[in-house]
Amino acid sequence: MEQPIVSGAAYDASGATFAVVGISTMPTDWAKVFSSLANTDLTLGTVTVTTDVSGVAGRGEALPSAVAETAAAAEADREDPPAAVTAPPSLGMTPPSVLDLNAYLMYALGKIARRRLTEKLEARGLRLWHLTVMTLLADLGPQMKTALASRLDMNASDLVKIVNDLARVGQVDCVRDQTDRRRVVVRLTAEGRAYLAGLSAEIASTDDEILAPLDTAEREQLASLLRRVHHHLERPPAGVRRRGDGPPAPRAGS
């Protein structure tokens, strides 16, 4: 079925050009449509009717007078284009005042960093907890599951699931402690160490993406400051006191 089609061009205040195409399945007063556009910040150029099944105008026929007048005015404007108008500065999604809040900045940037890190890990079938457990074992050596759960502030059953996942693919294994054969500890295997090294290289590329605006010295300074804040906020494992901590709070009733 034929459809009445009107096409043309429009220009905004900066001189940018936009294609204008009108399609309708019913008789349409294109004069009113294009006159309405002329009342916006767009200036209409040449407009042509290519098909009109209503019988008012056929291929190549003249436009309704109101549209023709608008097109003629637009042609005159094209010969003497309007002066360029300076566009207002582009504003981001974040209200400027919020960017003065360091807590918000850490939250927003941490959210982005976590998403990108999660994407890297998911591509390998891992979660953030898998990386954390492997890194802790690489740093501290074999650990009991209860100690791992305490250090990571994890539920013991959740920690067991993470360890089982890693053991299933050969990244860790559970063995008797060499100093106390009664204890079973989790250790990183040789395969796990090699795998972690490759994974760490991928994660370093994520750091490069996020910290692209900073040079090497600025990245080192940022890392140092973040470690200080992290140490200030980090809770020690249950029953462990850090240097500088005050005396333990008295128990209720003592």
Phi and psi in degrees as GROMACS dihedral restraints (atoms count N, CA, C in turn):
[ dihedral_restraints ]
;  ai    aj    ak    al  type     phi  dphi    fc
    3     4     5     6     1   -68.8    20    10
    4     5     6     7     1   147.8    20    10
    6     7     8     9     1  -126.1    20    10
    7     8     9    10     1   138.4    20    10
    9    10    11    12     1   -66.5    20    10
   10    11    12    13     1   125.8    20    10
   12    13    14    15     1  -126.2    20    10
   13    14    15    16     1   132.8    20    10
   15    16    17    18     1  -124.0    20    10
   16    17    18    19     1   133.0    20    10
   18    19    20    21     1  -134.3    20    10
   19    20    21    22     1   158.0    20    10
   21    22    23    24     1  -179.3    20    10
   22    23    24    25     1  -158.1    20    10
   24    25    26    27     1  -136.4    20    10
   25    26    27    28     1   153.7    20    10
   27    28    29    30     1  -137.1    20    10
   28    29    30    31     1   159.3    20    10
   30    31    32    33     1  -135.0    20    10
   31    32    33    34     1   137.9    20    10
   33    34    35    36     1   -94.1    20    10
   34    35    36    37     1  -175.2    20    10
   36    37    38    39     1   -64.7    20    10
   37    38    39    40     1   -24.7    20    10
   39    40    41    42     1   -85.2    20    10
   40    41    42    43     1    -6.7    20    10
   42    43    44    45     1    96.1    20    10
   43    44    45    46     1    -0.9    20    10
   45    46    47    48     1   -66.0    20    10
   46    47    48    49     1   144.9    20    10
   48    49    50    51     1  -103.4    20    10
   49    50    51    52     1   138.6    20    10
   51    52    53    54     1  -128.6    20    10
   52    53    54    55     1   137.3    20    10
   54    55    56    57     1   -78.6    20    10
   55    56    57    58     1   138.3    20    10
   57    58    59    60     1  -121.0    20    10
   58    59    60    61     1   121.0    20    10
   60    61    62    63     1  -129.9    20    10
   61    62    63    64     1   126.3    20    10
   63    64    65    66     1  -114.2    20    10
   64    65    66    67     1   127.5    20    10
   66    67    68    69     1  -128.0    20    10
   67    68    69    70     1   133.2    20    10
   69    70    71    72     1  -141.7    20    10
   70    71    72    73     1   144.3    20    10
   72    73    74    75     1   -95.6    20    10
   73    74    75    76     1     7.4    20    10
   75    76    77    78     1  -143.3    20    10
   76    77    78    79     1   162.2    20    10
   78    79    80    81     1   -54.3    20    10
   79    80    81    82     1   130.0    20    10
   81    82    83    84     1  -129.6    20    10
   82    83    84    85     1   137.0    20    10
   84    85    86    87     1   -85.4    20    10
   85    86    87    88     1    87.4    20    10
   87    88    89    90     1   -65.6    20    10
   88    89    90    91     1   -24.2    20    10
   90    91    92    93     1   -60.0    20    10
   91    92    93    94     1   -44.7    20    10
   93    94    95    96     1   -67.3    20    10
   94    95    96    97     1   -40.2    20    10
   96    97    98    99     1   -60.7    20    10
   97    98    99   100     1   -51.1    20    10
   99   100   101   102     1   -74.7    20    10
  100   101   102   103     1   -27.7    20    10
  102   103   104   105     1   -65.5    20    10
  103   104   105   106     1   -36.2    20    10
  105   106   107   108     1   -64.5    20    10
  106   107   108   109     1   -41.1    20    10
  108   109   110   111     1   -63.2    20    10
  109   110   111   112     1   -35.5    20    10
  111   112   113   114     1   -65.4    20    10
  112   113   114   115     1   -22.2    20    10
  114   115   116   117     1   -83.6    20    10
  115   116   117   118     1    -5.0    20    10
  117   118   119   120     1   -88.2    20    10
  118   119   120   121     1  -164.6    20    10
  120   121   122   123     1   -87.3    20    10
  121   122   123   124     1    13.4    20    10
  123   124   125   126     1   -97.8    20    10
  124   125   126   127     1   142.1    20    10
  126   127   128   129     1  -107.2    20    10
  127   128   129   130     1   125.5    20    10
  129   130   131   132     1   -82.7    20    10
  130   131   132   133     1   140.3    20    10
  132   133   134   135     1  -101.9    20    10
  133   134   135   136     1  -148.2    20    10
  135   136   137   138     1   -64.7    20    10
  136   137   138   139     1   132.4    20    10
  138   139   140   141     1  -123.4    20    10
  139   140   141   142     1   135.5    20    10
  141   142   143   144     1  -130.4    20    10
  142   143   144   145     1   134.9    20    10
  144   145   146   147     1   -88.9    20    10
  145   146   147   148     1   122.4    20    10
  147   148   149   150     1   -97.5    20    10
  148   149   150   151     1   -30.9    20    10
  150   151   152   153     1  -152.7    20    10
  151   152   153   154     1   142.1    20    10
  153   154   155   156     1  -150.0    20    10
  154   155   156   157     1   106.7    20    10
  156   157   158   159     1   -78.2    20    10
  157   158   159   160     1    -6.1    20    10
  159   160   161   162     1   -76.6    20    10
  160   161   162   163     1    -9.9    20    10
  162   163   164   165     1    87.3    20    10
  163   164   165   166     1    -4.2    20    10
  165   166   167   168     1   -74.1    20    10
  166   167   168   169     1   -43.9    20    10
  168   169   170   171     1  -141.0    20    10
  169   170   171   172     1   136.4    20    10
  171   172   173   174     1  -106.9    20    10
  172   173   174   175     1  -173.1    20    10
  174   175   176   177     1   -59.7    20    10
  175   176   177   178     1   122.7    20    10
  177   178   179   180     1    84.3    20    10
  178   179   180   181     1     0.7    20    10
  180   181   182   183     1   -81.6    20    10
  181   182   183   184     1   169.6    20    10
  183   184   185   186     1   -72.1    20    10
  184   185   186   187     1   153.6    20    10
  186   187   188   189     1   -78.2    20    10
  187   188   189   190     1   160.4    20    10
  189   190   191   192     1   -54.5    20    10
  190   191   192   193     1   150.1    20    10
  192   193   194   195     1   -58.0    20    10
  193   194   195   196     1   -39.6    20    10
  195   196   197   198     1   -64.1    20    10
  196   197   198   199     1   -38.8    20    10
  198   199   200   201     1   -70.2    20    10
  199   200   201   202     1   -41.0    20    10
  201   202   203   204     1   -60.9    20    10
  202   203   204   205     1   -39.8    20    10
  204   205   206   207     1   -65.3    20    10
  205   206   207   208     1   -40.6    20    10
  207   208   209   210     1   -63.0    20    10
  208   209   210   211     1   -42.9    20    10
  210   211   212   213     1   -63.6    20    10
  211   212   213   214     1   -41.4    20    10
  213   214   215   216     1   -62.6    20    10
  214   215   216   217     1   -42.3    20    10
  216   217   218   219     1   -63.7    20    10
  217   218   219   220     1   -37.9    20    10
  219   220   221   222     1   -65.2    20    10
  220   221   222   223     1   -39.1    20    10
  222   223   224   225     1   -60.5    20    10
  223   224   225   226     1   -40.8    20    10
  225   226   227   228     1   -63.2    20    10
  226   227   228   229     1   -39.4    20    10
  228   229   230   231     1   -64.6    20    10
  229   230   231   232     1   -34.7    20    10
  231   232   233   234     1   -66.0    20    10
  232   233   234   235     1   -32.8    20    10
  234   235   236   237     1   -68.8    20    10
  235   236   237   238     1   -31.2    20    10
  237   238   239   240     1  -126.8    20    10
  238   239   240   241     1    77.8    20    10
  240   241   242   243     1   -59.1    20    10
  241   242   243   244     1   145.9    20    10
  243   244   245   246     1   -63.7    20    10
  244   245   246   247     1   152.1    20    10
  246   247   248   249     1   -63.7    20    10
  247   248   249   250     1   144.4    20    10
  249   250   251   252     1   -63.0    20    10
  250   251   252   253     1   137.5    20    10
  252   253   254   255     1  -107.1    20    10
  253   254   255   256     1   129.3    20    10
  255   256   257   258     1   -69.4    20    10
  256   257   258   259     1   121.0    20    10
  258   259   260   261     1   -73.4    20    10
  259   260   261   262     1   148.8    20    10
  261   262   263   264     1   -64.7    20    10
  262   263   264   265     1   152.2    20    10
  264   265   266   267     1   -60.2    20    10
  265   266   267   268     1   141.9    20    10
  267   268   269   270     1   -70.6    20    10
  268   269   270   271     1   130.0    20    10
  270   271   272   273     1  -107.0    20    10
  271   272   273   274     1   139.8    20    10
  273   274   275   276     1   -77.3    20    10
  274   275   276   277     1  -178.5    20    10
  276   277   278   279     1   -76.2    20    10
  277   278   279   280     1   -20.9    20    10
  279   280   281   282     1   -90.5    20    10
  280   281   282   283     1   128.0    20    10
  282   283   284   285     1   -58.4    20    10
  283   284   285   286     1   133.9    20    10
  285   286   287   288     1   -54.7    20    10
  286   287   288   289     1   -39.1    20    10
  288   289   290   291     1   -64.7    20    10
  289   290   291   292     1   -29.6    20    10
  291   292   293   294     1   -66.2    20    10
  292   293   294   295     1   -28.2    20    10
  294   295   296   297     1   -70.0    20    10
  295   296   297   298     1    -8.3    20    10
  297   298   299   300     1   -85.6    20    10
  298   299   300   301     1    -5.9    20    10
  300   301   302   303     1   -97.3    20    10
  301   302   303   304     1   110.2    20    10
  303   304   305   306     1   -61.2    20    10
  304   305   306   307     1   -36.7    20    10
  306   307   308   309     1   -62.3    20    10
  307   308   309   310     1   -39.1    20    10
  309   310   311   312     1   -66.9    20    10
  310   311   312   313     1   -44.1    20    10
  312   313   314   315     1   -58.9    20    10
  313   314   315   316     1   -43.4    20    10
  315   316   317   318     1   -64.8    20    10
  316   317   318   319     1   -38.8    20    10
  318   319   320   321     1   -64.1    20    10
  319   320   321   322     1   -49.1    20    10
  321   322   323   324     1   -65.9    20    10
  322   323   324   325     1   -45.3    20    10
  324   325   326   327     1   -68.7    20    10
  325   326   327   328     1   -37.6    20    10
  327   328   329   330     1   -63.3    20    10
  328   329   330   331     1   -36.2    20    10
  330   331   332   333     1   -64.2    20    10
  331   332   333   334     1   -42.9    20    10
  333   334   335   336     1   -66.9    20    10
  334   335   336   337     1   -44.8    20    10
  336   337   338   339     1   -62.5    20    10
  337   338   339   340     1   -41.4    20    10
  339   340   341   342     1   -63.1    20    10
  340   341   342   343     1   -41.5    20    10
  342   343   344   345     1   -62.6    20    10
  343   344   345   346     1   -43.8    20    10
  345   346   347   348     1   -69.1    20    10
  346   347   348   349     1   -38.4    20    10
  348   349   350   351     1   -66.0    20    10
  349   350   351   352     1   -40.6    20    10
  351   352   353   354     1   -61.6    20    10
  352   353   354   355     1   -39.3    20    10
  354   355   356   357     1   -62.8    20    10
  355   356   357   358     1   -40.9    20    10
  357   358   359   360     1   -62.8    20    10
  358   359   360   361     1   -43.4    20    10
  360   361   362   363     1   -70.7    20    10
  361   362   363   364     1   -41.8    20    10
  363   364   365   366     1   -62.6    20    10
  364   365   366   367     1   -29.8    20    10
  366   367   368   369     1   -63.6    20    10
  367   368   369   370     1   -22.2    20    10
  369   370   371   372     1  -103.8    20    10
  370   371   372   373     1     6.6    20    10
  372   373   374   375     1    76.1    20    10
  373   374   375   376     1    24.7    20    10
  375   376   377   378     1  -116.1    20    10
  376   377   378   379     1   165.2    20    10
  378   379   380   381     1  -119.8    20    10
  379   380   381   382     1   170.5    20    10
  381   382   383   384     1   -60.8    20    10
  382   383   384   385     1   -34.3    20    10
  384   385   386   387     1   -64.5    20    10
  385   386   387   388     1   -35.2    20    10
  387   388   389   390     1   -60.9    20    10
  388   389   390   391     1   -46.2    20    10
  390   391   392   393     1   -61.8    20    10
  391   392   393   394     1   -43.2    20    10
  393   394   395   396     1   -63.6    20    10
  394   395   396   397     1   -44.1    20    10
  396   397   398   399     1   -64.4    20    10
  397   398   399   400     1   -45.6    20    10
  399   400   401   402     1   -62.6    20    10
  400   401   402   403     1   -41.6    20    10
  402   403   404   405     1   -66.3    20    10
  403   404   405   406     1   -40.8    20    10
  405   406   407   408     1   -63.4    20    10
  406   407   408   409     1   -42.0    20    10
  408   409   410   411     1   -65.8    20    10
  409   410   411   412     1   -36.3    20    10
  411   412   413   414     1   -66.7    20    10
  412   413   414   415     1   -35.1    20    10
  414   415   416   417     1   -80.2    20    10
  415   416   417   418     1   -40.9    20    10
  417   418   419   420     1  -107.9    20    10
  418   419   420   421     1    -9.8    20    10
  420   421   422   423     1    84.8    20    10
  421   422   423   424     1  -174.3    20    10
  423   424   425   426     1   -54.6    20    10
  424   425   426   427     1   140.1    20    10
  426   427   428   429     1  -137.9    20    10
  427   428   429   430     1   148.3    20    10
  429   430   431   432     1   -71.0    20    10
  430   431   432   433     1   153.1    20    10
  432   433   434   435     1   -61.9    20    10
  433   434   435   436     1   -37.9    20    10
  435   436   437   438     1   -65.1    20    10
  436   437   438   439     1   -36.9    20    10
  438   439   440   441     1   -68.7    20    10
  439   440   441   442     1   -39.5    20    10
  441   442   443   444     1   -61.2    20    10
  442   443   444   445     1   -46.9    20    10
  444   445   446   447     1   -61.6    20    10
  445   446   447   448     1   -39.4    20    10
  447   448   449   450     1   -67.9    20    10
  448   449   450   451     1   -45.0    20    10
  450   451   452   453     1   -64.1    20    10
  451   452   453   454     1   -36.0    20    10
  453   454   455   456     1   -92.4    20    10
  454   455   456   457     1     0.0    20    10
  456   457   458   459     1    54.6    20    10
  457   458   459   460     1    45.3    20    10
  459   460   461   462     1  -110.3    20    10
  460   461   462   463     1   153.3    20    10
  462   463   464   465     1   -65.5    20    10
  463   464   465   466     1   137.6    20    10
  465   466   467   468     1   -58.6    20    10
  466   467   468   469     1   -40.1    20    10
  468   469   470   471     1   -67.4    20    10
  469   470   471   472     1   -35.0    20    10
  471   472   473   474     1   -67.5    20    10
  472   473   474   475     1   -39.0    20    10
  474   475   476   477     1   -63.1    20    10
  475   476   477   478     1   -40.1    20    10
  477   478   479   480     1   -60.7    20    10
  478   479   480   481     1   -40.6    20    10
  480   481   482   483     1   -63.3    20    10
  481   482   483   484     1   -41.5    20    10
  483   484   485   486     1   -64.2    20    10
  484   485   486   487     1   -45.7    20    10
  486   487   488   489     1   -62.2    20    10
  487   488   489   490     1   -42.1    20    10
  489   490   491   492     1   -62.8    20    10
  490   491   492   493     1   -38.9    20    10
  492   493   494   495     1   -59.5    20    10
  493   494   495   496     1   -46.4    20    10
  495   496   497   498     1   -70.5    20    10
  496   497   498   499     1   -35.9    20    10
  498   499   500   501     1   -67.9    20    10
  499   500   501   502     1   -33.8    20    10
  501   502   503   504     1   -62.9    20    10
  502   503   504   505     1   -32.1    20    10
  504   505   506   507     1  -103.2    20    10
  505   506   507   508     1     9.7    20    10
  507   508   509   510     1    81.5    20    10
  508   509   510   511     1    14.8    20    10
  510   511   512   513     1   -82.2    20    10
  511   512   513   514     1   -30.3    20    10
  513   514   515   516     1  -135.1    20    10
  514   515   516   517     1   164.5    20    10
  516   517   518   519     1  -143.4    20    10
  517   518   519   520     1   163.3    20    10
  519   520   521   522     1  -110.7    20    10
  520   521   522   523     1   121.5    20    10
  522   523   524   525     1  -135.0    20    10
  523   524   525   526     1   167.3    20    10
  525   526   527   528     1   -72.2    20    10
  526   527   528   529     1   137.9    20    10
  528   529   530   531     1   -65.8    20    10
  529   530   531   532     1   130.4    20    10
  531   532   533   534     1   -67.0    20    10
  532   533   534   535     1   -26.5    20    10
  534   535   536   537     1   -90.9    20    10
  535   536   537   538     1   -18.7    20    10
  537   538   539   540     1  -148.2    20    10
  538   539   540   541     1    98.2    20    10
  540   541   542   543     1   -65.5    20    10
  541   542   543   544     1   -11.2    20    10
  543   544   545   546     1   -77.7    20    10
  544   545   546   547     1   -18.4    20    10
  546   547   548   549     1   -98.8    20    10
  547   548   549   550     1   144.9    20    10
  549   550   551   552     1  -108.8    20    10
  550   551   552   553     1   128.3    20    10
  552   553   554   555     1  -120.3    20    10
  553   554   555   556     1   157.9    20    10
  555   556   557   558     1   -99.5    20    10
  556   557   558   559     1   132.0    20    10
  558   559   560   561     1  -132.9    20    10
  559   560   561   562     1   155.5    20    10
  561   562   563   564     1   -82.5    20    10
  562   563   564   565     1   130.0    20    10
  564   565   566   567     1   -80.1    20    10
  565   566   567   568     1   169.7    20    10
  567   568   569   570     1   -61.3    20    10
  568   569   570   571     1   -40.5    20    10
  570   571   572   573     1   -62.5    20    10
  571   572   573   574     1   -38.1    20    10
  573   574   575   576     1   -65.3    20    10
  574   575   576   577     1   -38.5    20    10
  576   577   578   579     1   -65.3    20    10
  577   578   579   580     1   -43.2    20    10
  579   580   581   582     1   -64.8    20    10
  580   581   582   583     1   -40.6    20    10
  582   583   584   585     1   -64.8    20    10
  583   584   585   586     1   -41.4    20    10
  585   586   587   588     1   -64.9    20    10
  586   587   588   589     1   -35.8    20    10
  588   589   590   591     1   -63.3    20    10
  589   590   591   592     1   -43.7    20    10
  591   592   593   594     1   -66.3    20    10
  592   593   594   595     1   -39.0    20    10
  594   595   596   597     1   -65.3    20    10
  595   596   597   598     1   -39.0    20    10
  597   598   599   600     1   -64.0    20    10
  598   599   600   601     1   -34.9    20    10
  600   601   602   603     1   -64.8    20    10
  601   602   603   604     1   -39.5    20    10
  603   604   605   606     1   -65.3    20    10
  604   605   606   607     1   -40.1    20    10
  606   607   608   609     1   -66.4    20    10
  607   608   609   610     1   -35.2    20    10
  609   610   611   612     1   -61.6    20    10
  610   611   612   613     1   -34.2    20    10
  612   613   614   615     1   -66.9    20    10
  613   614   615   616     1   -31.2    20    10
  615   616   617   618     1   -66.4    20    10
  616   617   618   619     1   -40.4    20    10
  618   619   620   621     1   -57.7    20    10
  619   620   621   622     1   -44.0    20    10
  621   622   623   624     1   -61.7    20    10
  622   623   624   625     1   -39.2    20    10
  624   625   626   627     1   -64.6    20    10
  625   626   627   628     1   -46.0    20    10
  627   628   629   630     1   -71.7    20    10
  628   629   630   631     1   -38.5    20    10
  630   631   632   633     1   -98.3    20    10
  631   632   633   634     1    21.5    20    10
  633   634   635   636     1   -53.0    20    10
  634   635   636   637     1   -35.9    20    10
  636   637   638   639     1   -71.4    20    10
  637   638   639   640     1   -11.6    20    10
  639   640   641   642     1  -102.5    20    10
  640   641   642   643     1   143.7    20    10
  642   643   644   645     1   -84.3    20    10
  643   644   645   646     1  -179.7    20    10
  645   646   647   648     1   -59.9    20    10
  646   647   648   649     1   -45.9    20    10
  648   649   650   651     1   -63.5    20    10
  649   650   651   652     1   -40.3    20    10
  651   652   653   654     1   -67.0    20    10
  652   653   654   655     1   -36.7    20    10
  654   655   656   657     1   -66.1    20    10
  655   656   657   658     1   -40.8    20    10
  657   658   659   660     1   -64.7    20    10
  658   659   660   661     1   -40.7    20    10
  660   661   662   663     1   -65.0    20    10
  661   662   663   664     1   -43.7    20    10
  663   664   665   666     1   -61.2    20    10
  664   665   666   667     1   -44.7    20    10
  666   667   668   669     1   -61.2    20    10
  667   668   669   670     1   -40.2    20    10
  669   670   671   672     1   -64.2    20    10
  670   671   672   673     1   -43.7    20    10
  672   673   674   675     1   -66.2    20    10
  673   674   675   676     1   -41.2    20    10
  675   676   677   678     1   -64.5    20    10
  676   677   678   679     1   -39.0    20    10
  678   679   680   681     1   -63.3    20    10
  679   680   681   682     1   -38.0    20    10
  681   682   683   684     1   -64.5    20    10
  682   683   684   685     1   -44.2    20    10
  684   685   686   687     1   -66.5    20    10
  685   686   687   688     1   -41.6    20    10
  687   688   689   690     1   -61.7    20    10
  688   689   690   691     1   -43.8    20    10
  690   691   692   693     1   -62.6    20    10
  691   692   693   694     1   -36.3    20    10
  693   694   695   696     1   -65.3    20    10
  694   695   696   697     1   -37.5    20    10
  696   697   698   699     1   -93.9    20    10
  697   698   699   700     1   -19.5    20    10
  699   700   701   702     1   -66.7    20    10
  700   701   702   703     1   133.6    20    10
  702   703   704   705     1   -88.6    20    10
  703   704   705   706     1   132.8    20    10
  705   706   707   708     1   -71.9    20    10
  706   707   708   709     1   158.2    20    10
  708   709   710   711     1   -56.7    20    10
  709   710   711   712     1   155.5    20    10
  711   712   713   714     1   -55.1    20    10
  712   713   714   715     1   132.2    20    10
  714   715   716   717     1    83.9    20    10
  715   716   717   718     1    -1.4    20    10
  717   718   719   720     1  -110.8    20    10
  718   719   720   721     1   127.8    20    10
  720   721   722   723     1  -106.4    20    10
  721   722   723   724     1   137.8    20    10
  723   724   725   726     1   -90.5    20    10
  724   725   726   727     1   157.1    20    10
  726   727   728   729     1   -61.0    20    10
  727   728   729   730     1   132.7    20    10
  729   730   731   732     1    96.1    20    10
  730   731   732   733     1   -14.2    20    10
  732   733   734   735     1   -69.2    20    10
  733   734   735   736     1   147.8    20    10
  735   736   737   738     1   -73.6    20    10
  736   737   738   739     1   177.8    20    10
  738   739   740   741     1   -64.3    20    10
  739   740   741   742     1   151.4    20    10
  741   742   743   744     1   -61.2    20    10
  742   743   744   745     1   145.3    20    10
  744   745   746   747     1   -64.9    20    10
  745   746   747   748     1   140.3    20    10
  747   748   749   750     1   -66.4    20    10
  748   749   750   751     1   146.3    20    10
  750   751   752   753     1   -73.0    20    10
  751   752   753   754     1   153.8    20    10
  753   754   755   756     1   -57.7    20    10
  754   755   756   757     1   132.7    20    10
  756   757   758   759     1    92.3    20    10
  757   758   759   760     1    -7.2    20    10
